[in-house]
Amino acid sequence: MVRAGKDAVRHPLFARFYARLSVSAEPMVGPLRDELLAGLSGRVIEIGAGNGLNFAHYPRTVAEVVAIEPERSLRKLALEAALRADVPVDVVPGAAEALPVKSEAFDAAVVSLVLCSVRDVERALREIRRVLRPGGELRFFEHGGGGGRVMRTTRRALDHTVWPLLFGGCHVSRDPVGAIGAAAFEIEAVKELSLPPRGPRLPSSHHVLGRARRSGPDEDIADQAVSA
């Protein structure tokens, strides 16, 4: 079900491009989606669901997926994908920085190629922490980081010029693993990979796939800020 709400993001041209690109890349990315979501159970929130390609990979042990997608064109495609999924999926408009759900309502959260494009990574991760129950999991599949000095310099230059404009607000110089750790998540596993696995390395080639856990009270974040 798509609930009423004001669109938080509007990138119709990029949305069409992304929808076609992601489908064509699915033979390569699909197995990584299986790895990302393996073993999940209970209630799951997926932030930035895009066109819903993750939905077909959720194990049947998942009782419900609440899928947040701010872009209208992608949300319509996600709704179609939700109807084909083997688990119940509720597609909802909303932004990562202000999730429209109750606190501590989910057993797990999923971000898949999302942290590169949110406006405020720190705030988005605070929201994810808020909606996870204590001990809940964060599964992530993101790009950013990696490479030598020249590549890092190139990424920063692209982020300050054309890349976000061309690719729907995406940034290639962000460090998703560092940001997740700084948001008081306990990193449990990280796998680094390059996509595509062969050929020249692009600014967006370096990816990380892993899991983290919400541990400790929310005050941990405030304590970290004070001691920093």
Secondary structure in CASP SS format (residue, H / E / C, confidence):
PFRMAT SS
TARGET T0000
AUTHOR 0000-0000-0000
METHOD secondary structure of the structure
MODEL  1
M C 1.00
V C 1.00
R C 1.00
A C 1.00
G C 1.00
K C 1.00
D C 1.00
A C 1.00
V E 1.00
R C 1.00
H C 1.00
P H 1.00
L H 1.00
F H 1.00
A H 1.00
R H 1.00
F H 1.00
Y H 1.00
A H 1.00
R H 1.00
L H 1.00
S H 1.00
V H 1.00
S H 1.00
A C 1.00
E H 1.00
P H 1.00
M H 1.00
V H 1.00
G H 1.00
P H 1.00
L H 1.00
R H 1.00
D H 1.00
E H 1.00
L H 1.00
L H 1.00
A C 1.00
G C 1.00
L C 1.00
S C 1.00
G E 1.00
R E 1.00
V E 1.00
I E 1.00
E E 1.00
I E 1.00
G C 1.00
A C 1.00
G C 1.00
N C 1.00
G C 1.00
L C 1.00
N C 1.00
F H 1.00
A H 1.00
H H 1.00
Y C 1.00
P C 1.00
R C 1.00
T C 1.00
V E 1.00
A E 1.00
E E 1.00
V E 1.00
V E 1.00
A E 1.00
I E 1.00
E C 1.00
P C 1.00
E E 1.00
R H 1.00
S H 1.00
L H 1.00
R H 1.00
K H 1.00
L H 1.00
A H 1.00
L H 1.00
E H 1.00
A H 1.00
A H 1.00
L H 1.00
R H 1.00
A C 1.00
D C 1.00
V C 1.00
P C 1.00
V E 1.00
D E 1.00
V E 1.00
V E 1.00
P C 1.00
G C 1.00
A E 1.00
A C 1.00
E C 1.00
A E 1.00
L C 1.00
P C 1.00
V C 1.00
K C 1.00
S C 1.00
E C 1.00
A C 1.00
F E 1.00
D E 1.00
A E 1.00
A E 1.00
V E 1.00
V E 1.00
S E 1.00
L C 1.00
V C 1.00
L C 1.00
C C 1.00
S C 1.00
V C 1.00
R C 1.00
D C 1.00
V H 1.00
E H 1.00
R H 1.00
A H 1.00
L H 1.00
R H 1.00
E H 1.00
I H 1.00
R H 1.00
R H 1.00
V H 1.00
L E 1.00
R E 1.00
P E 1.00
G E 1.00
G E 1.00
E E 1.00
L E 1.00
R E 1.00
F E 1.00
F E 1.00
E E 1.00
H E 1.00
G C 1.00
G C 1.00
G C 1.00
G C 1.00
G C 1.00
R H 1.00
V H 1.00
M H 1.00
R H 1.00
T H 1.00
T H 1.00
R H 1.00
R H 1.00
A H 1.00
L H 1.00
D H 1.00
H C 1.00
T C 1.00
V C 1.00
W H 1.00
P H 1.00
L H 1.00
L H 1.00
F C 1.00
G C 1.00
G C 1.00
C C 1.00
H C 1.00
V C 1.00
S C 1.00
R C 1.00
D C 1.00
P H 1.00
V H 1.00
G H 1.00
A H 1.00
I H 1.00
G H 1.00
A H 1.00
A C 1.00
A C 1.00
F E 1.00
E E 1.00
I E 1.00
E E 1.00
A E 1.00
V E 1.00
K E 1.00
E E 1.00
L E 1.00
S E 1.00
L C 1.00
P C 1.00
P C 1.00
R C 1.00
G C 1.00
P C 1.00
R C 1.00
L C 1.00
P C 1.00
S C 1.00
S C 1.00
H E 1.00
H E 1.00
V E 1.00
L E 1.00
G E 1.00
R E 1.00
A E 1.00
R E 1.00
R E 1.00
S C 1.00
G C 1.00
P C 1.00
D C 1.00
E H 1.00
D H 1.00
I H 1.00
A H 1.00
D H 1.00
Q H 1.00
A H 1.00
V H 1.00
S H 1.00
A C 1.00
END
